[in-house]
Amino acid sequence: MAPASRRLPAGARAVLLLCSLGLVAAGCTREPSSATARAPAAPPAVAAPASAAPATTLPADAPVLRVCADPGNMPLSDRAGEGFQNKIAQVVAAEMGRRLEYEWRSYYQRGLARSTINAGRCDVLMDMNSDFEMGLPTRPLYRSTYVLVTRKGLDLRPASLDDPALKKLKVGVFQSSPARQALFDHGVQGEVQYLFYDSASAPQEHPGKLAEQVAAGKLDAAESWGPVAGYYAARGGLGVVPLNVIDNEVLEYSMAWAVSRKNAALRDALNAAMQRSAGKIDAILRDYHVPLVACADCIVAGNLRSHGPYAAPDDQDDTPSAQASSDMLAQLQLRISGGADPNDELAHALDAGDGVRVAWLLRHGASADKSNLLGEPPLQQAIRNQAPLLVGELLAAGAKVENRDSNGWTPLMKAAWSNDGKSAAQLLAHGAKVEAVSADGWTPLDLAISYADADLVQALLTAGASVRRANPAGFTPVMFAVARNDPKILDLLLKRGAEADRANRAGVTPLMLAAAAGREDSARRLLAAGASADARDADGKTPAALAQQRGNAELAHLLTEAQHRRTQ
């Protein structure tokens, strides 16, 4: 994720978390389409770095390091584990003696820390600014810079951003980027890529798109965050011009991991493991062609020249938000009078979180239901951006609560997947159907169990969501709760009368899932609710045998005793 301002082969679908429990042959369900990820294949130079962490076998009861990662944001991370963040996470977890588990979340959303590390959904966010305020940052791993990626044959060596050569170039810039602002301030106006990125529905809009356009000859140059630029430049043989030392705008940043404010002990343990793994981390970053700026405080020192200390910001530069919003509204009104599409402008205003522009546009021709270029209706877009106030604005303007996006998801499904309880409450109050089913079989409750917190699950249950419904593959809410490994959610379902022993179409029971995943807390709850320890899967294995196969002798003993009690 670039400062300030999802990776499977094309056409592939990710297999859901249930398959990761070791029961692929037992009839897995699929990942919801909005959580899948596709993007261009990794270049040979980085497809299998020599520095990749070796596989480490840890005991089944080893502690877990739960990392939130974007499922399709190469070269940083992807579901296949090909990104440099994935490789570094493998190294650090192994150094700590922990098993690595992922919670897949798009990093291109508002409220990321609130819905992840601060909600207990994972332990770590990767590549956050070292002055990150929503959690405790580790020591910085590395420092990098915004750069210009230049086409082959263009020998660009600007001494400053006032260089006349820059104004003659066709330059690509991102909608929200400090580099775009720095270029604009020096009279370099570029072609804008609006970054509302969802790797499932629009893989072609990935953050490396501008660099690919440079490689294709459509642009002379493009600004980009260094770790992204280095990766794509290496693929296309493009030039890379660091911007940090030719302007006084802050364009270089130190990148750290972040944990919740309550987890100082983990922060300290991460720091120690990172320091011990400094050589491996350095090798990984260089394998991925990350531009590394000199940094005395970082785990990886870097060799590119640093800008040095920046001047303290002028307080007068911080214009009041009301004035800034007023200026943006005035510019918007000029664009509309000049023929701009109010629906396109609404999409941009929603991504900017600008309630003033959203309200004005809804009163002046914009539709509260028309989808953006990614096939995403305004309600889903506001939910993706964690903006419940804008959800309320859209509902007041008559937005349809059952309007589906290009993946066939309703707004309530999106709210459940995004763990957005405030938006879900508004949608339910406006009559959203709690039993709606997506094209691939997901309900809001399934998604909430898999991705949200217990409060949102409870809200859906109170609204009438069924705890006994199974998807087309026979997976039940109880199975999703076991896969999620959330005892609190499992308790809610069992107290509502969910079936503890119902098997899916392949004959796999929730207790088998718990046994195969080594989840003792879930297994005890299921046994107390009447789950059978005698059931056998298609291969004739009992839950105890599955636990033993995983190497969890303690859980296998618990299940064997339960099996013996039933036969007495």
N, C-alpha and C positions, 0 to 999 in steps of 0.2 A: 504494500500500500504506500503510495507516494505521500510524502509529508505535506501537511497543511493544505492543503488546498482547500471463472472457476475452472483434471486434465485427462481427459480420455481422448482416444483417436476420434476423428470426426465421425459422427453418426453413432458412436457407442453410447450405451446407457449404463449407468453405474448400478451395481448390485447393492441392495439395501444392507443396512447394518445387521440384520438378522443372519445374512449369509456369512458375515464375518465371525459368527459364533462357531463356525466349523461345521455347519449343517447344510452346505451348498446343495448336496444331493437330495436334501429332504424337502425341497419345494420352497425356495426363497421367494419373497416378494420383491418388487422393484423399488428403487429410490424414487421419491416423487420427482416429477420432471423439473420442477423449479429448483431442485437441489442438485441436479446433475451438472456436469461440467464438460465442456469441450473447448479445445483451442488448438492452434497450430502445433504440429509435432515438434519435439525438441530437436535442435540441431545436433549433428554428430559430436560437436565439440563439448556438448554438455549433457548428452543423453545418458551417459554412464560414467560420471567423473571417477577418476582414480581415487579421489579422496572420500568416496562414499563410505559411510560407516558399515563395517562388517556386521553380519547378522549376529545377534547376541541372544543366547538362550538363557532366560531367567526363570526362576521358580514360579509356579503358578500363583503363589501368594506374595510375590514381589510387589512393592508399592507401585502405584501408577502415576505417571506424569501426563495429565490431561491437557492437551494443547488445542486451542482453537485455531483452525487454519482455513483458508479459503480453498474450496475444492477445485478451482479452475483459474488461477491467477499466476500463470507462469511468467517469468522464471522464479517467482517467489515460492509458490506452493501449488500443489494439485493433489487430487485424490489418489493418483498413482504413485505419489511419493517422489516425483521427479524434480521438484523445485529445490532451490538451495536452502530455503527455510526447512523443508522436510529433512534434508540431509543433515543440517545442523541440529535439528531436534533429535534425530537418531543418535548423533554423537553425544549430545548433552545428556539425554535420558540414560544411555548406556553407561556414561561416566558416573551418573548418580545411582546406578543399580536399579533403575526404574523401568517398568514396561511403558512404552509409549502408546497412548490412545488419542484419537482425534475427535473433536467436535467440529463438524464442518459448518462454517458460517461465512457468508460473503463479507469481505472487509469493506466493500463499497456500500455502506449503510450508515445511517445516523444511529447514535446510541449504542455503538458496538460494545464498549466496555460495560455499559449498564446491563446489557442482555447476555453477557458472557462471564467475564471474571468476577464481576460484582453481583452476578446472580447465581454464582456457584456452578455454572455450566462447564467451566473448564478452569484450569489453574493458570494458564499462560496465554497472553497475546504476543505475537511475534512482530518485530520490526515496527515498534512505536517510537515516536520522537523521545529522545532521552530526557526531555523535560515534561513528559507525559503527566498530566494532572489528575486523571481519572483512576489512577492506581499507583503502585510502587514500581518504578522502572529499575531494571538491573543496571549494572555497569554497561555502557555502550559496547556493542559487539564491533561496530565499524562506523565509519563516517563516509558519506558519499555526497554527490552533488548533482544538480540538474545540469544537463548537457544539451548541445545541439548535435543531432545525428545528421550527417551530411552525405549526399550522394557520391557515388564513385566518380573520381576525376575532379571533384571540387576541392581545391586546396584553400580551405577557409581558415584564416588565422587572425581573427579580429583582436585588436588590442583593447577594444571596449565595445559596448553595445551601440555606440554612436558611429561605428565603422560604416561608411557609405555602402560597402559591399552588401551588408545585411539587408538594406532597404531595397535592393534589386532582386532579392531572392523570393521564391515562393515558399513560405514557411508555414508549417503546421503547428498549431498550438492547442492545448487543452482548455476546456471551458474555465476550469478553476485550477489555477497553477500559479505559484509565485514567479516562475520563469515567464509565463505569458504576460504577467503584469510588468515585469522588468523590461521585456521587449517592447511592450506597448508604450511604456514611459519614455522610451528612446526612439519612438516613431516607427517601430517595426510591427506592422499589423499582420497577423497570420490568419490562415484558414482554421476555423475552430472545430474541434471534435468535442461534442457534448458527451460527457462521461457519466451516463446512467447505465452502468455495465451489469448485465446479468448473463453469465457465461452459458446458461442453459438455453435461453431463448434467443440470444444474439451473440454467438461466439465471435462473429466477425467484428464486433465492436470492442474487442479486448484492448487493453492499454498499449499494446505494441503495434496497433494498427497504423499509427502515423509513421513509425519507423518502416513498416512494410511498404507504405506508400512512397517513402523515399527510395527504397530499394527498387520499386517498380517504375521509378522515374516520374511519378505524379507530383512529387514535391522535391524541391532542392534541399530542404533541411526541415527538421522538426525538433521542437524542444521535448525533452522527456526526462523523467527521473532516472538517474544513472544506472541503478541495477536493472531496470527494464531495458534501457537503451543499450547497455553493453551486450546483453544477451542477443537482441535482434540485430545489432550492428555486426556481431560476430557471424551471424547466419548469412548476412548479405554483403560482407566485405565493405561496410560503410565506415565513414570517418566519425570520430567522436571528439567534440570540442567542449571541454569543461567550461561552465559559465561562472563558476564561483569566484574566480580571481579577476574577472574583467568587469565586475559591477559591484556596487556596494549594497544592493538588495541581498537579503539573506537567501542564498541558494545552495548552501551546504548544510547537512544535518547529520547528527550522530543518532544511530538507530539502536534501540535497546529492546529487550523483552519487558513485559509488564505483568504484574500479579496484582491481586486485590490488596487494598490498603491493610487488610487484616492478616496478610500472609508474609510478614517480614522474614520469617524463618525460611520460607521457600525462596524468597528473593536472595537471601544470603547463600543458600545452598546452590542456587543457580549460578551466582557469581563465582563461587569456588569451582564448580564443575566447568564453567566456561573458561576460566583461567587455566585449569589443567588441560583443557582441550584446545588451547589457542592455536597450536600448529595445525590441527585438523580443520578448524574453522577457517583459518587463513587459506588453506588449500582449496576448500570448497568454494569460497567466495571468488578466488582467482580462476578456478575451473569454469565458473559461470560468468567470467569477464565483468565482474562488478567493479566500477571505478572506485578505488579506495583512496580517500583523502587522508593526509597525515593527521594523526590524532593521538596525542600522548595518553589520553584517558581511556582509549578504546582497547578492547581485547586484541583486535587486529590493527596494527599501527597505521598502515597505508603509506603510499609513496607519492601521491599527487600533491601538489602544493596546496596548502590551505589558504583561505582568505585572511585568516587571523582575526583578531577581535573586531566585532562590528560596533559601530556607534550606537549608543543607547537610543531607543526609539523616542521620537518627539511626541510628547503627550498630545500636542495639537493635531498630530496626524490621525488620531483616533476620533474621527468624526462621529457625532452621536448617531445611534442607529436610526432614529426617526428621520434625521436629515438624509442619511444614506438611502433609506427606503424611499423617501420623497424623490430623491434624484433618480433612483431606479424606475420609479413609477412614471416620472416625466419622460424618461428615455423610452419606456414601454409605450406610452401614449403616442410618441412620435413615430415609433415603428408601426403601430397599428394604423395610424393615419396614413402611413406610407404603403399600406397594403400587406403588412405582416399577418400571418395566420394566427388568430387568437388561440387556437388549440395547440399549436406548436409553442406559443409563448406560455401557455398554461403549464405544459410539460416542463419547460425550463424553470418557471417560477416554483413549481412543486419540488423540483430537485434542489433549488436554492433555499427552500424553506421560507419563502417570502410570502407571508400571509396577506400583506397589503396588495401585492400584485395579483395573488390568487383571487382575493375577494373582488378586486376591480374587474378582472377578466371574466369572472363568472357573471358579473352584471353587464358585461359588454360583449357578449357573443360567444364566449367559450363554452363548450359543452362539458358538463360534469361527467359524461360517460364515454367520450371519444378516446380511443386508445392512442398512445404515443407510438413512435416509430418501432418500438420493441413489442408492440401488441399488448401493452400494459394500460388498462384503464386508469383514470386519475385516482380512484380509491386505492387500488393496489399500489400505485406509485407512491402515494402519501404514506401508506403503511410500510412499504419498503424503506422509506426514509425516516421511519419512527416519528411521524408527525401527527399525533392524534388530534391536535387542534385543526389541522388542515383537513383531516378526515371529517371532523364536525362541520367545517365550512362546506365541504362537498355534499355531505348528506343534507344540510340545510338548503342547498341549491338543487336538491332533487336527484342526486346520484342514485343509481339503481344498486341495491345491496346484493343482487344476484348476478350482476354483470361479470362475465367470466373473461379471464385474460387468454392469451394465445396458448397457454398450457392447459386451459380448461379449469382453472382455479377460480373460486369465488373470493371476494374480499375477506370473508371470514377464514377461509383456508389460509390465505396469505398472512392474516393476523396471527393465526395459530402457529404457523411456521416461523414467524418473526418474533414470537413471544411478546406480542403487543397487546397486553391486557386492556389498556384504555381504549384502543380502537375496536377490539373485539366487543367490549361492553356497549359501545355506541352502535355497532352493527346489529348486535342482538336486540337492543332497544328499538331498532328500526325494522325488526322482523326478519333478520337474516336466518336462513334455514340451517339449523344445526346438524341436520342429517344429509346435507348435500354431499354428493359423491363425485370426485373428479373422474376424468376419463380413464385414469389408471388405478382407480379403486380407493383413493384416499378420502377420508372424511376429515372435517375440522378436528374431531377428537383424536383420530389417529395421529394427525400432525402435531397437535398439542402435546400428546403423550411423548412423542418422539423428540420434540424440539423446544417445548415451552416449559413453564414452571407449574407447580401444583395448583396455584391460584387460578390460572387460566383453565386448567383441566377441570377444576371444581366449577368454574363459571359455566362451562359447556355442559357438564353433568346436570347442574341446576336448571339449565335451559332445556333439558330433555334429551341430551345425547345418549344413545344406547350403548351400554357396556357389553352387550351380547352380540352385536353385529360382527361378522367376520368379512374380510375382504375376499375377492375372487379366489385367492390362493388358500383361503382358510385361516389366515392370521387374524387373531383377535386383539382387542385392546390390551388384555393381560399380556400377550406375547410382546407387544410393543413396549409395555412397561418393563418387562424383564430385559428386553434388549437395551433399553435406555438405562437400566440399572438405577432406577429411582424408587426406593422402597416407599417413599411417601405417596407417590402417584399410584403405585401398586396397591397400597392400603386403601386409597380412595376407591379404586375400582372394585376391590374385593368386598368392601363394605356396601357397595351399591348392588351386590349380587352378581358380579362378573363370575364366569365359570373358570374355576382354577385348573380344571383338568381337560378342557376341550382341546382336541388335537386338530391340526390343520389337515389339508387334503393328503399330505404325505405321511400322516400318522405321527407327527412330532407334537409333543405336548409342551406347555410352558415350563414344566419341571425339567424336561430334557434340555430346553434352551438354557435354563439357569445352570444346569449341571455342566453343559458343554462350555459355558462361558466362565465357570468358576465363581458364580454369584451366590454365595452362601446365604446372605440376608434374604434374597428373593426366594431361594429354595425353602428356607424355614417358614416364610410367610405362606408359600403355596402349600406346603405340607400341613400347616395349621388350618388352612382353608379346605382341606380334603383332597389335595392332589395325590394321585396314586404313584408310589415309587415302584410299582410292578410293571407299569406300561413298557412296551418295547417298540423301538422304531423299526423301519423297514429292514434294517440289518440285524434285528433281534437284540439290540443293545438296550439295557435299562438305563435310567438316569445315573445310577451308581457306576455302571460301566463307562458311561460318557465322562463322568468326573474323573475316574481312574485313568482313562485314556488321556485326559488333559494334564495329568500329573498332580491332581489335587486330592491327596490321600485323605485329608480331613473331611472334605465334603463327600468323598466316596464312602467313608465310614458312616457319616450321618445318614446318607441315603440308603446304605445297606441295612442299618438298624431300622429305619422306617419300613423297609421292605420286609424285614423279619417280623416286625410287629403286626403287619397286615396278614401274615400267613399263620400267626399263632391263634 
